[in-house]
Amino acid sequence: MNYFVKIVFISVVLIQTRISAQWNLVENLPVSEYSTVYEFNDTLYAGTGNRLYISADSGNTWNPSAVIKEEVDFISTILKVDNTIFVGTYAHGVFKSTNNGVSWTTFNNGLTGIIDIEELVQRGDSIYAGTIGSSIYAARIDGNAWSPFNNNIPMNIAGNVFALYNFNGRLITGSGANANIYYNDAGSTNWTEVPFTKFSSLGTSMNSIISKGSILYGTGSQGIYSSTDGGLTWLQFDPGFSFVENGSLQIYYNTVIAMIARISGTYYYSSSNNLTQWNLFEYQPGVFTYNFAILNNKIFASRFDGLYYTDI
């Protein structure tokens, strides 16, 4: 091996080691598949199997919740509203706890079909559930039953809801495999369709939405998106991949951080001022990430092989 090749080889090894060393397995937690992590009021909630682990000290110590239900094996989303924790699962619907996970009650009355919950959001005194196969449902936070909330969303086309977000009272959803977005304004029971050809031809629509000020950001099957008009039109940042399987977004001070995950690895991008300029600042080869949360200058990532963190 000549000198130049040897130096390049050593540099590549050091870079790969540095990338791996930046991420640490969260201690005091069982090593398992963590399907979601969520931050609310400086408290972290990590979902794995059929229970949550809760940390009120930035991830240093964790307390397990009670088992949600023995049959549950995938927690897809977590929502905290006041003193109530709502948990969405695959195949078993929604559960809630009013005592920080000491006990759980089933919250499925009115849900029909295969109860795969993809997203839970709050608007006013109601919560909304985006489902896989059964579109959108609504329920009062203090209620005990769900009702369909999908007027003008064709079930056979957009019954799979991959993203649901409350943007200043406007609910925005990425639904179906025909690359359409729908929105619903407070006070209305109808949804309005926004055709979005930038998702075609691979199809799958937005899988995560967040806002910073008056700007919406989203991750989808073909990159990262931004909108300055409430979701009516979108700009696209194409990272050059053929397909993105998953994505998640968080706000860190004045910066938007986007995670996009493929089977081959996870990429983290940041953007501060430019709607279409995103900077790759982290790549994890061979790692698939479900989502991430940020607390006290740390990124916590829920991954197939555990819950990990890194300093920003």
KAMO-V82829 format. One record per run of one state. SS is the DSSP state (~ for helix, > for strand, _ for the rest). FROM is the first residue (numbers start at 1). TO is the last residue. If there is no record, write none. Layout:
SS/FROM/TO
SS/FROM/TO
This chain:
_/1/2
~/3/22
_/23/23
>/24/25
_/26/35
>/36/40
_/41/42
>/43/48
_/49/50
>/51/55
_/56/62
>/63/64
_/65/74
>/75/81
_/82/83
>/84/89
_/90/93
>/94/97
_/98/104
>/105/106
_/107/115
>/116/123
_/124/125
>/126/132
_/133/135
>/136/140
_/141/146
>/147/148
_/149/150
>/151/151
_/152/154
~/155/158
_/159/159
>/160/167
_/168/169
>/170/175
_/176/179
>/180/185
_/186/189
>/190/190
_/191/191
>/192/195
_/196/196
~/197/199
_/200/207
>/208/212
_/213/214
>/215/220
_/221/222
>/223/227
_/228/234
>/235/237
_/238/245
>/246/252
_/253/254
>/255/262
_/263/264
>/265/271
_/272/278
>/279/285
_/286/288
>/289/295
_/296/297
>/298/303
_/304/305
>/306/311
_/312/312
